[in-house]
């Protein structure tokens, strides 16, 4: 069994029981450190990756994103899930063609969302959104890679916070072949439990970008997977901005006092 096939197998096994955290690195260095901390899998973050390249979220190209997937997948021994945004296409057949490229980068999972990026029509029409997931499913099946497909409904982060519609979409995505379901922006325990119940026995991912819950609470709610999206990248940028602004505005350096030492950083990347 190849390394990639083994990672896909392990990633699938993680979704069978229990609750695990899949943190989101934004580059090879952060991926290396997170894997070293013992997390069993990692997930890319389109926002964190974009910011690390000096751009807003959703601006990196398909080619850049595929290269990013490959770089992270090759840099760690744990499975990596790829945030593939909207599949870099609208039409289902084009989504399928792009997913076929993504699953060849060494990732163990890939997610497709239903957000259009258009504030006037933030979500793809329901029938089209379902067909896009179905096309991704067909592409993965045709590839023979076994990559796990996550279907995302973005209403709660795209200006359409409708739980009934979100559940309708997630159930349909599951029926179209999504093996894990995810609605970013859901925070209420009751809403989360309603989603878990609606799509059971398919596993549910919950995004945690602040301190509104704990792993134990999400496990008790039946959540199988917890990601943090761009939150770790934002945490890193928070420290950077605090220190840089102090230097620029006050000419002082107190924000640098508590930072990790160069020696500690070197130990994190010691190959021995």
Helices and strands as residue ranges (DSSP letters): H 3-14, E 20-22, H 28-36, E 41-43, H 46-52, H 62-75, E 79-83, H 92-102, E 109-113, G 119-121, H 126-143, E 148-152, G 155-157, H 163-175, E 180-182, H 189-199, E 203-207, H 215-220, E 225-227, H 231-250, G 254-256, H 262-268
